[in-house]
Structures are given as C-alpha cells and as structure tokens.
Amino acid sequence: MKYRTVLIIALAVFLSGCAFHRTPYPMYQGNQPLSTTTVFSSLDNNQTKHVEARITHVNGKETSCFEVGCPYWVRVLPGANRFTIRYATNFSLGVGVITHNYAVIDVDVADMRPSHVYVARYSERGSRVSVQVEDLGGRPKYGITLGLDGVNKAYYPVQFD
C-alpha cells in the first residue's frame, strides 16, 4: 500500500513536471522579444537508443533543476554561450535499483544567432561521448515531444513571435 502511494505521487510529479518544459526555459534577465533570442536543445531526436540529456547550467548559471527538473531546451541571448549537459544512457533495472552511465559535458557554442535553434548531436565510442552542435537555421520547424503514449504525449513547437 505504501509503495503504491509513493509510486502515484512520483508519477503525478513527473507528469506535472513536463508542463514546465513545453517552452524553452529562459536563461536571461528581463523581457526580451522572442525574435531577438536563440534556442539550444539538448534533445537529440536522431538518437536510436534512450538517452536522457538535461541542461544543468548555462554560462555557469544553474538552470531550474531543483524547481522543475533540468530543462531539455533553453532560450538564451545571441552570442557565445556555454551549456553544461548531464548525459545519461544504458539504463537497466536491477533488484530495486535503476542503473545507468552518465557524463557531464560542457558545450561551447560561439556566435549563436537570433531566431536560430541549435541542437546537440551525440555520438558514443566505447566509454566516451562526444557532442556536435547543429544549427537548424533561422525560424526552423522544430519542437520537442513530451509525455507518455496514450496519456499526455504532445508536440511543442519553438516560437519566435
């Protein structure tokens, strides 16, 4: 009974937490017109296996990990930016424990442009992971899909207007 209650609470927190990731998390002060900002996404939609990649810091400033869970995408001001990503993969279920491998990766992106989307692309070789950043160009058709199949799965496009 106690296990079921904890599971229900954890599931409710997980499902409600997704609501915070429907738009890129803003990592700048003040009100900026969206058209003057740029977006970085740590979700590699080209991956063939399950990878969890969350942004923990932008330019040394912590993201919202404690409040709502580390974001998959952030909105920043143009120019040079540094993103710290917690990359996790090779998940397996043991006796009462979920195990995985992870790495903390710093990604520097120079000359980010307004209204562009930049996506991290990961490749693994043995126990090493590398990241390439792809510039999808200005105002691309890009978004992320969140939620569970049959429950609340939805696509959220990036906006610059």
C-alpha positions in Angstrom: 0.0 0.0 0.0 2.8 2.4 1.0 4.7 1.5 -2.2 1.6 2.3 -4.4 1.1 5.7 -2.7 4.8 6.7 -3.3 4.5 5.5 -6.9 1.3 7.5 -7.6 2.9 10.7 -6.0 6.1 10.2 -8.1 4.1 9.7 -11.3 2.0 12.8 -10.6 5.1 14.9 -10.0 6.7 13.5 -13.2 3.6 14.2 -15.4 3.1 17.7 -14.0 6.8 18.5 -14.3 6.5 18.0 -18.0 4.3 21.1 -18.2 7.3 23.3 -17.4 9.3 22.0 -20.4 6.7 22.9 -23.1 8.7 26.1 -24.0 12.4 26.7 -23.8 13.4 27.8 -20.3 14.6 31.4 -20.3 18.1 31.9 -19.1 18.3 35.7 -19.2 17.0 38.6 -17.2 14.2 41.0 -18.3 11.8 40.9 -21.1 13.3 40.2 -24.5 11.3 39.9 -27.7 11.4 36.2 -28.6 12.7 37.2 -32.1 15.9 38.5 -30.5 16.7 35.3 -28.6 18.1 31.9 -29.7 17.3 28.4 -28.5 19.6 25.5 -27.5 18.2 22.0 -27.3 19.9 19.1 -25.6 17.4 16.6 -27.1 19.0 14.6 -30.0 15.9 13.4 -32.0 18.3 11.4 -34.2 19.3 9.0 -31.4 18.4 5.3 -31.9 18.6 4.5 -28.2 17.2 6.0 -25.0 19.3 8.9 -23.9 18.5 11.4 -21.2 20.3 14.7 -21.7 19.4 17.6 -19.5 20.9 21.1 -19.3 22.1 21.8 -15.8 24.0 25.1 -16.3 24.1 27.9 -18.9 27.1 30.2 -18.8 27.8 28.9 -15.2 24.3 29.8 -14.0 22.3 26.8 -12.7 19.0 26.0 -14.5 15.8 25.1 -12.9 16.8 21.6 -11.9 15.7 21.9 -8.3 12.4 23.7 -9.1 11.0 21.7 -12.0 13.8 19.4 -13.3 16.6 20.3 -15.6 15.3 21.5 -18.9 15.8 19.9 -22.3 15.9 23.2 -24.0 16.7 26.8 -23.1 16.3 30.2 -24.6 19.4 32.5 -24.4 20.6 35.7 -25.8 22.7 35.6 -29.0 26.5 35.4 -28.9 28.8 32.9 -27.3 27.2 30.6 -24.7 28.4 27.6 -22.6 25.9 24.8 -21.8 26.6 22.0 -19.2 24.7 18.8 -20.0 24.1 15.8 -17.9 24.1 12.9 -20.4 22.8 9.6 -19.2 22.4 6.3 -21.1 22.5 2.5 -20.8 19.6 2.3 -18.3 18.9 -1.0 -16.7 16.7 -2.3 -14.0 18.3 -4.2 -11.2 16.9 -5.5 -8.0 15.1 -2.4 -6.8 17.6 -0.1 -8.5 17.8 1.6 -11.9 21.4 1.9 -13.1 22.8 4.0 -15.9 26.0 5.5 -17.2 26.4 9.3 -17.3 28.7 12.0 -18.2 28.8 15.8 -17.6 29.6 17.6 -20.8 30.4 21.3 -21.4 29.4 22.5 -24.8 30.5 25.9 -26.1 28.6 27.4 -29.0 30.1 30.6 -30.5 28.2 33.2 -32.4 24.6 32.0 -31.7 22.2 34.0 -33.9 18.8 35.4 -33.1 15.8 33.2 -34.0 18.1 30.2 -34.6 17.8 26.8 -33.0 20.9 24.8 -32.1 20.6 21.1 -31.3 23.2 18.9 -29.6 24.0 15.7 -31.5 25.7 12.9 -29.5 28.0 10.0 -30.5 29.4 7.3 -28.3 32.7 5.4 -28.8 33.3 2.9 -26.1 33.0 4.8 -22.8 33.4 8.2 -24.3 30.7 10.5 -25.7 31.2 13.5 -28.0 28.9 16.3 -29.0 28.4 18.2 -32.2 26.0 21.2 -32.3 23.8 21.6 -35.4 22.5 25.0 -36.3 19.0 24.4 -37.7 18.9 27.9 -39.1 16.5 30.8 -38.6 13.0 30.1 -37.5 13.1 26.4 -38.2 10.2 24.0 -37.8 11.5 22.4 -34.5 9.9 21.3 -31.3 10.1 18.6 -28.7 7.7 15.8 -27.9 6.8 15.2 -24.2 4.6 12.9 -22.3 3.6 9.3 -22.4 1.9 7.5 -25.3 -1.8 7.2 -24.8 -1.7 9.5 -21.8 -0.4 13.1 -22.5 2.0 12.8 -25.3 2.2 16.1 -27.3 4.5 18.0 -29.6 5.5 21.6 -28.6 7.0 23.7 -31.4 9.5 26.5 -30.7 8.2 30.0 -31.1 10.0 33.2 -32.1 6.9 35.5 -32.3 
